[in-house]
Amino acid sequence: MSITLYGFSGSTYVRTVRMLLAEKGADYRQVPVDVIQGEPHHPEHLLRHPFGKVPVLEHDGFKVIETGAITHYLNEVLPGPSLLPDTAQGRARANMAIGIYDSYGYNALVAVAGYHLFPDFIGGKNEAAREAGIEKSRQVLRELMKIRGQDRFIAGPTQSLADFYLVPFCSYIAQTPDAERLFDVEGFAQWWEQVQALPSFKSTQP
């Protein structure tokens, strides 16, 4: 079995896939494609992903693009416990969380983390965008913690893909002065402590 992952470790979506691979104990080769340097739009990568995004996966000659497709595919084909809950309601919780993150969380978190850590990548520091990003991010975190309820992780008692989508950008936010304000959401501190203890979190630090 040959797995190649295209994308640099600083990409949050690439880290989502890397956490899954770590949880599955899979061997793979990683080919860095640096988003900050614009490498996804180089001709050789556009042949892999026509819209210039990472990650891209190749598995025994089969190519998969888009994080959602990659993670669901790997979860099915790799041995080991599933990283989606085994009940319909549990899977719905996971998919709701992933959908909320993709649709509303990612861009909001980019506006906050980018302001402090990679302003050139987001077109410069914009205070209004940062403030809006903080408020939208807090709304997203509140909804994800509601989905989590009293469970240890977002979609149930064990870690799942839902956690792996949120973790990478929270790691960036934690490095900014806005972390305390943004993370001041009921239930978040307990979740954050638990995901940071996962071996897959520790082994995939950018």
C-alpha beads as a LAMMPS data file, in Angstrom:
LAMMPS data file: protein, C-alpha beads

206 atoms
205 bonds

1 atom types
1 bond types

-500.0 500.0 xlo xhi
-500.0 500.0 ylo yhi
-500.0 500.0 zlo zhi

Masses

1 110.0

Atoms # bond

1 1 1 0.000 0.000 0.000
2 1 1 1.472 3.316 -1.124
3 1 1 0.130 6.593 0.291
4 1 1 1.394 10.022 -0.753
5 1 1 0.061 13.180 0.859
6 1 1 0.668 16.474 -0.952
7 1 1 0.650 19.554 1.267
8 1 1 2.863 21.241 3.843
9 1 1 2.469 20.566 7.535
10 1 1 1.475 24.162 8.321
11 1 1 -1.816 23.738 6.453
12 1 1 -4.685 23.105 8.849
13 1 1 -6.510 20.788 6.467
14 1 1 -3.316 18.850 5.806
15 1 1 -2.927 18.409 9.555
16 1 1 -6.480 17.065 9.753
17 1 1 -5.469 14.301 7.349
18 1 1 -2.166 13.736 9.145
19 1 1 -3.992 13.283 12.457
20 1 1 -6.214 10.649 10.859
21 1 1 -3.160 8.862 9.416
22 1 1 -1.472 8.972 12.822
23 1 1 -4.568 7.540 14.523
24 1 1 -4.615 4.718 11.968
25 1 1 -0.879 4.074 12.335
26 1 1 -0.455 4.382 8.558
27 1 1 2.855 4.798 6.764
28 1 1 2.862 7.524 4.120
29 1 1 5.079 9.886 2.179
30 1 1 4.479 13.613 2.442
31 1 1 5.383 15.992 -0.385
32 1 1 5.449 19.610 0.887
33 1 1 3.359 22.094 -1.092
34 1 1 3.629 25.460 0.670
35 1 1 0.424 27.510 0.637
36 1 1 2.157 30.625 2.011
37 1 1 4.605 30.569 -0.907
38 1 1 1.839 30.064 -3.457
39 1 1 3.043 26.597 -4.467
40 1 1 -0.473 25.109 -4.842
41 1 1 -0.855 27.309 -7.926
42 1 1 2.326 26.069 -9.589
43 1 1 1.661 24.112 -12.792
44 1 1 2.770 20.757 -11.373
45 1 1 0.325 20.993 -8.487
46 1 1 -2.532 22.268 -10.633
47 1 1 -2.290 18.947 -12.450
48 1 1 -3.081 17.303 -9.091
49 1 1 -5.737 19.795 -7.972
50 1 1 -7.237 22.054 -10.655
51 1 1 -8.311 24.648 -8.066
52 1 1 -4.873 24.932 -6.452
53 1 1 -5.690 23.524 -3.015
54 1 1 -4.129 21.144 -0.520
55 1 1 -4.246 18.406 0.592
56 1 1 -4.186 15.943 -2.278
57 1 1 -3.928 12.204 -1.665
58 1 1 -2.622 9.436 -3.887
59 1 1 -3.258 5.871 -2.774
60 1 1 -1.957 3.072 -4.960
61 1 1 -2.478 5.245 -8.044
62 1 1 -5.910 6.520 -6.996
63 1 1 -6.082 10.292 -6.507
64 1 1 -8.451 11.984 -4.060
65 1 1 -8.885 15.758 -3.648
66 1 1 -10.776 17.746 -0.983
67 1 1 -10.312 17.068 2.714
68 1 1 -13.795 15.654 3.263
69 1 1 -13.387 13.068 0.528
70 1 1 -9.823 12.240 1.629
71 1 1 -10.685 11.699 5.291
72 1 1 -13.775 9.599 4.614
73 1 1 -11.883 7.525 2.062
74 1 1 -8.934 6.860 4.366
75 1 1 -11.217 6.098 7.275
76 1 1 -12.823 3.357 5.177
77 1 1 -9.773 1.809 3.514
78 1 1 -7.247 1.885 6.351
79 1 1 -7.341 -0.749 9.083
80 1 1 -8.033 0.183 12.667
81 1 1 -11.010 1.652 14.533
82 1 1 -13.303 3.932 12.575
83 1 1 -12.886 7.638 13.243
84 1 1 -16.598 8.212 12.810
85 1 1 -19.164 7.157 15.422
86 1 1 -20.930 3.833 14.924
87 1 1 -24.450 5.221 15.317
88 1 1 -26.507 7.328 12.905
89 1 1 -26.904 10.078 15.491
90 1 1 -23.198 10.051 16.294
91 1 1 -22.279 10.336 12.619
92 1 1 -24.799 13.147 12.233
93 1 1 -23.132 14.992 15.119
94 1 1 -19.727 14.555 13.501
95 1 1 -20.961 15.672 10.091
96 1 1 -22.788 18.677 11.569
97 1 1 -19.602 19.748 13.325
98 1 1 -17.504 19.330 10.195
99 1 1 -20.060 21.225 8.115
100 1 1 -20.214 24.086 10.618
101 1 1 -16.437 24.310 10.704
102 1 1 -16.089 24.276 6.916
103 1 1 -18.921 26.713 6.238
104 1 1 -18.551 29.209 9.083
105 1 1 -15.476 28.459 11.180
106 1 1 -12.538 28.247 8.820
107 1 1 -12.735 31.751 7.351
108 1 1 -13.481 33.304 10.729
109 1 1 -10.481 31.604 12.325
110 1 1 -8.261 32.597 9.387
111 1 1 -9.154 36.246 9.989
112 1 1 -8.019 36.023 13.630
113 1 1 -4.939 33.806 13.329
114 1 1 -3.849 35.478 10.098
115 1 1 -3.988 38.935 11.666
116 1 1 -1.299 37.909 14.155
117 1 1 0.656 35.099 12.518
118 1 1 0.510 35.483 8.713
119 1 1 -0.939 38.912 7.839
120 1 1 0.560 39.012 4.341
121 1 1 -1.297 35.815 3.431
122 1 1 -4.677 37.407 4.245
123 1 1 -3.942 40.720 2.555
124 1 1 -2.715 42.653 5.577
125 1 1 -4.002 43.441 9.054
126 1 1 -7.654 44.409 9.133
127 1 1 -8.960 45.239 12.592
128 1 1 -12.612 45.066 11.590
129 1 1 -12.114 41.643 10.004
130 1 1 -10.290 40.456 13.126
131 1 1 -13.118 41.573 15.418
132 1 1 -15.730 39.985 13.168
133 1 1 -13.630 36.837 13.047
134 1 1 -13.482 36.627 16.830
135 1 1 -17.248 36.938 17.203
136 1 1 -18.008 34.447 14.429
137 1 1 -15.403 32.012 15.773
138 1 1 -16.920 32.194 19.250
139 1 1 -20.343 31.457 17.752
140 1 1 -18.908 28.439 15.933
141 1 1 -17.182 27.140 19.075
142 1 1 -20.382 27.547 21.086
143 1 1 -22.310 25.459 18.567
144 1 1 -19.634 22.765 18.435
145 1 1 -19.567 22.539 22.224
146 1 1 -23.375 22.214 22.208
147 1 1 -23.028 19.276 19.831
148 1 1 -20.425 17.817 22.191
149 1 1 -22.686 18.139 25.217
150 1 1 -21.332 16.080 28.122
151 1 1 -19.141 13.816 25.982
152 1 1 -15.359 13.964 26.060
153 1 1 -15.109 14.725 22.346
154 1 1 -17.303 16.548 19.845
155 1 1 -19.216 13.568 18.474
156 1 1 -19.004 11.129 21.358
157 1 1 -16.788 9.528 23.991
158 1 1 -13.856 8.968 21.620
159 1 1 -12.018 11.198 19.186
160 1 1 -13.352 11.493 15.638
161 1 1 -12.905 13.407 12.417
162 1 1 -15.019 16.178 13.935
163 1 1 -12.233 16.925 16.434
164 1 1 -9.504 16.704 13.811
165 1 1 -11.063 19.482 11.733
166 1 1 -11.150 21.937 14.627
167 1 1 -7.831 21.116 16.303
168 1 1 -5.352 22.609 13.789
169 1 1 -6.702 26.150 13.765
170 1 1 -7.171 26.136 17.521
171 1 1 -3.445 25.420 17.735
172 1 1 -2.767 28.599 15.779
173 1 1 -5.252 30.675 17.774
174 1 1 -3.561 29.468 20.977
175 1 1 -0.413 31.300 19.827
176 1 1 -2.177 34.671 19.579
177 1 1 -3.187 37.328 22.120
178 1 1 -6.832 36.660 21.205
179 1 1 -6.803 33.068 22.466
180 1 1 -8.229 33.786 25.915
181 1 1 -11.073 35.854 24.523
182 1 1 -11.926 33.467 21.704
183 1 1 -11.658 30.293 23.781
184 1 1 -13.854 31.659 26.589
185 1 1 -16.715 29.373 25.589
186 1 1 -18.451 26.918 27.906
187 1 1 -17.000 23.434 27.556
188 1 1 -14.105 24.429 25.327
189 1 1 -11.345 24.261 27.946
190 1 1 -12.109 20.650 28.818
191 1 1 -12.263 19.622 25.153
192 1 1 -9.038 21.457 24.349
193 1 1 -7.178 19.804 27.216
194 1 1 -8.303 16.365 26.063
195 1 1 -7.403 16.762 22.389
196 1 1 -3.960 18.128 23.228
197 1 1 -3.251 14.902 25.113
198 1 1 -3.858 12.757 22.016
199 1 1 -0.693 11.184 20.533
200 1 1 -1.957 12.191 17.072
201 1 1 -2.044 15.830 18.207
202 1 1 1.484 15.689 19.581
203 1 1 2.989 13.882 16.580
204 1 1 1.543 16.262 13.954
205 1 1 2.749 19.605 15.289
206 1 1 3.721 21.795 12.293

Bonds

1 1 1 2
2 1 2 3
3 1 3 4
4 1 4 5
5 1 5 6
6 1 6 7
7 1 7 8
8 1 8 9
9 1 9 10
10 1 10 11
11 1 11 12
12 1 12 13
13 1 13 14
14 1 14 15
15 1 15 16
16 1 16 17
17 1 17 18
18 1 18 19
19 1 19 20
20 1 20 21
21 1 21 22
22 1 22 23
23 1 23 24
24 1 24 25
25 1 25 26
26 1 26 27
27 1 27 28
28 1 28 29
29 1 29 30
30 1 30 31
31 1 31 32
32 1 32 33
33 1 33 34
34 1 34 35
35 1 35 36
36 1 36 37
37 1 37 38
38 1 38 39
39 1 39 40
40 1 40 41
41 1 41 42
42 1 42 43
43 1 43 44
44 1 44 45
45 1 45 46
46 1 46 47
47 1 47 48
48 1 48 49
49 1 49 50
50 1 50 51
51 1 51 52
52 1 52 53
53 1 53 54
54 1 54 55
55 1 55 56
56 1 56 57
57 1 57 58
58 1 58 59
59 1 59 60
60 1 60 61
61 1 61 62
62 1 62 63
63 1 63 64
64 1 64 65
65 1 65 66
66 1 66 67
67 1 67 68
68 1 68 69
69 1 69 70
70 1 70 71
71 1 71 72
72 1 72 73
73 1 73 74
74 1 74 75
75 1 75 76
76 1 76 77
77 1 77 78
78 1 78 79
79 1 79 80
80 1 80 81
81 1 81 82
82 1 82 83
83 1 83 84
84 1 84 85
85 1 85 86
86 1 86 87
87 1 87 88
88 1 88 89
89 1 89 90
90 1 90 91
91 1 91 92
92 1 92 93
93 1 93 94
94 1 94 95
95 1 95 96
96 1 96 97
97 1 97 98
98 1 98 99
99 1 99 100
100 1 100 101
101 1 101 102
102 1 102 103
103 1 103 104
104 1 104 105
105 1 105 106
106 1 106 107
107 1 107 108
108 1 108 109
109 1 109 110
110 1 110 111
111 1 111 112
112 1 112 113
113 1 113 114
114 1 114 115
115 1 115 116
116 1 116 117
117 1 117 118
118 1 118 119
119 1 119 120
120 1 120 121
121 1 121 122
122 1 122 123
123 1 123 124
124 1 124 125
125 1 125 126
126 1 126 127
127 1 127 128
128 1 128 129
129 1 129 130
130 1 130 131
131 1 131 132
132 1 132 133
133 1 133 134
134 1 134 135
135 1 135 136
136 1 136 137
137 1 137 138
138 1 138 139
139 1 139 140
140 1 140 141
141 1 141 142
142 1 142 143
143 1 143 144
144 1 144 145
145 1 145 146
146 1 146 147
147 1 147 148
148 1 148 149
149 1 149 150
150 1 150 151
151 1 151 152
152 1 152 153
153 1 153 154
154 1 154 155
155 1 155 156
156 1 156 157
157 1 157 158
158 1 158 159
159 1 159 160
160 1 160 161
161 1 161 162
162 1 162 163
163 1 163 164
164 1 164 165
165 1 165 166
166 1 166 167
167 1 167 168
168 1 168 169
169 1 169 170
170 1 170 171
171 1 171 172
172 1 172 173
173 1 173 174
174 1 174 175
175 1 175 176
176 1 176 177
177 1 177 178
178 1 178 179
179 1 179 180
180 1 180 181
181 1 181 182
182 1 182 183
183 1 183 184
184 1 184 185
185 1 185 186
186 1 186 187
187 1 187 188
188 1 188 189
189 1 189 190
190 1 190 191
191 1 191 192
192 1 192 193
193 1 193 194
194 1 194 195
195 1 195 196
196 1 196 197
197 1 197 198
198 1 198 199
199 1 199 200
200 1 200 201
201 1 201 202
202 1 202 203
203 1 203 204
204 1 204 205
205 1 205 206
